Amino acid sequence: MKLADFLSTLQKDEKEVIYLCAKHMLKKRYDIQEEALEEHQIKEFFIDYDNYDKYLNDYANIIYKRYESSNDEIYEYLCTYFNENSDNRHLFEYRLKRVINQNPKKYLAIEDFEMRNAAISRLEKRVQIIEESDFFKKNSSLGKKEIDEIKNQINLVKKAVGVI
């Protein structure tokens, strides 16, 4: 299927913001007027959440301000379009990677009490989102070790700064 044909169909079937985001993402990686992909390749491109981080971040301002939307909403819409659950392995792996790349010990260096507590709270919320996801609940052995390790580090930092 030519990518231009896919986008034309998407433009007719979906909200403007979905079409514009899909077009923006595809243009970053493909020549949408010339290239064609199999339907499963197009689906895989849009189901892989890393692509939203790579190809849509520079469009975020428009998404947020003009359409009052977000990458997550665009992802959910496109997963629905492709009859896929948005709470899937791709999103789980993306979130897990972002959490395990954090080092809660660095929060010890933040002198401002409120800023330090807010940073700790944001990281805890990210961990909680992972743990509450259906994918993680069904596949709890995936990432469990990493999640437990980051939770232990958070608890140690909270104890060290007197938050607990």
Secondary structure as UniProt FT lines:
FT   HELIX           3..13
FT   HELIX           16..29
FT   TURN            32..34
FT   HELIX           39..47
FT   HELIX           50..55
FT   HELIX           57..59
FT   HELIX           60..67
FT   HELIX           71..81
FT   TURN            82..83
FT   HELIX           89..100
FT   HELIX           104..109
FT   HELIX           113..132
FT   HELIX           134..138
FT   TURN            139..143
FT   HELIX           144..161
//
